[in-house]
Amino acid sequence: MSYNNPYLFCNPTQGGRQAPGTFYMILSSSWLSKVPSSIHRGFYTLNVHKAVTFYAGGATYLDEFEPPRQVTYLVNYFTNAATGGQRNDGETIEVM
């Protein structure tokens, strides 16, 4: 198995293996909040309040974060394009 394969990260357990404790699955847009950036005027910071967290060895936990953790990378599957028109509640996450 090669770690240079870009498709390995598609599996959440692989995310836990490569980035233990920092790979999250957000199951509801209500688990996120968007606040104005304190650094860049006109931009927003996305925070995680609750997530399924993946660890090495396949361990997973439902975690709540207080204070919330800042999102550094997001793959948004809560959109019409990603769900074939079934969901669009994630689109508000990306709108300024």
QUIMO-V952047 format. One record per backbone hydrogen bond with DSSP energy under -0.5 kcal/mol. NH is the residue of the N-H (numbers start at 0). CO is the residue of the C=O. Records with the same first field share a line. If there is no record, write none. Layout:
NH->CO + CO
//
This chain:
4->1
5->3
7->4
9->6
10->7
11->9
13->10
14->10
15->11
16->12
17->13
18->14
20->53
21->18
22->18 + 53
23->21
24->51
25->23
26->24
30->27
31->28
32->46
34->44
36->42
40->38
42->39
44->34
46->32
47->68
48->30 + 46
49->30
50->62
51->24
52->50 + 60
53->22
54->58
57->54
58->55
60->52
62->50 + 60
64->48
65->63
68->47
70->45
75->73
76->74
82->78
83->79
84->79
85->82
89->77
90->77 + 87
92->89
93->89 + 90
94->90
//
